[in-house]
Amino acid sequence: MHIHEEFFTVDGVPAVLWTSVDDTTNVRPLILIGHGGGQHKTAPGVLHRAHHFVNSGFAAVSVDVPNHGDRPTDDRYQSIATEIGTRVDSGEELAPLLADFHSLVAEQTVPEWQAVLDHLEFGPVGYWGVSLGCGLGVPFVAAEPRVRAAVLGLGGASAPACAEAAARITVPIEFLVQWEDERVPREQSLALFDAFGSADKTLHANPGRHGDRLPDHELDSAVRFFTRHLTPH
């Protein structure tokens, strides 16, 4: 399948849309892919997932979050990112700082991502995001009624605001956990899974650390999950 890649901006926020060149309408379900920390909208992992989703019958979009990709440097976010890097090097606990950072950035990204959806005007929407993509994705999914299903993971509930947002989410959830995650303690990941208000939620745990590659079968599982919840039976 040939894939069309379209770069665009919405109110100065850079994004990219992937669609099948054979699709002349916007009726396909759309998957918004949240990238990880230090990555960007066309990072290799994002491209891999986007192409897989398009080849499976979806459209996909990704947006550069503040201080990433083609966005200008933001001194506030850069300062926190530097502190996170320092704590990684020293082995200090990261979860509370990560949670506060994600909560701060989400105040900006939630309305930005909603504006991107307004611009595209596709049909049913799904969300995929782990690590930073989870920290920003939880408040986004909680706030955006067009999202009907979400794959989240590698995130925790150390911040009360995150747990409160998770409790407002009622759409189906697949949640990924790396069992030896050194950045997000396992108990915090399980607490976030427990906090989701969804009746339809599934926990997928795999061996590995935070930065390890997710198993390929999890992407296949995400396709089946989104097909089940975003396409007509």
Secondary structure, 3 states (H helix, E strand, C coil): CCEEEEEEEECCEEEEEEEECCCCCCCCCEEEEECCCCCCCCCHHHHHHHHHHHHCCCEEEEECCCCCCCCCCCHHHHHHHHHHHHHHHHCCCCHHHHHHHHHHHHHHHHHHHHHHHHHHCCCCEEEEEECHHHHHHHHHHHHCCCEEEEEEECCCCCCHHHHHHHHCCCCCEEEEEECCCCCCCHHHHHHHHHHCCCCCEEEEEECCCCCCCCCHHHHHHHHHHHHHHHCCC
